[in-house]
Amino acid sequence: MENSELKNETQKAEEKMKKEWSVQEIMGTLSKEQQMLLSYFMHISIQKGRVMGRMEMDGRSAEEIANAVKAPLDAVQKALDEDPFEVIAK
């Protein structure tokens, strides 16, 4: 067996071993306190996204949005530059 064939077989075996976790499985591994903390961060993130979307529609600059949501300017600019459907679909 050639080196490249062996490498491909090894890669396939590793991919089979990887487990795809569902949200329920991941949440089930967390304590109640960890679940509450994660839920809080998810809620805040969603609300910040809503604020960013509204401000973007109003023609506000990335700097104004970053100040409003108390986030780093480069992170806000990156989010504004990305196609949200492309991020979610991947």
NORKAJO-V463349 format. One line per field, one symbol per residue. ss: DSSP state (a for helix, b for strand, c for the rest). phi: phi as a letter, one per 20 degrees, with the letter a starting at -180 (. if undefined). Layout:
ss = ???
phi = ???
This chain:
ss = ccaaaaaaaaaaaaaaacccccaaaaaacccaaaaaaaaaaaaaaaaaaaaaaaaaaccccaaaaaaaacccaaaaaaaaaccaaaaaac
phi = .fgfffffffffffffffdeeegfffffeefgfffffffffffffffffffffffffenffffffgffelcfgffffffffeegfffffe
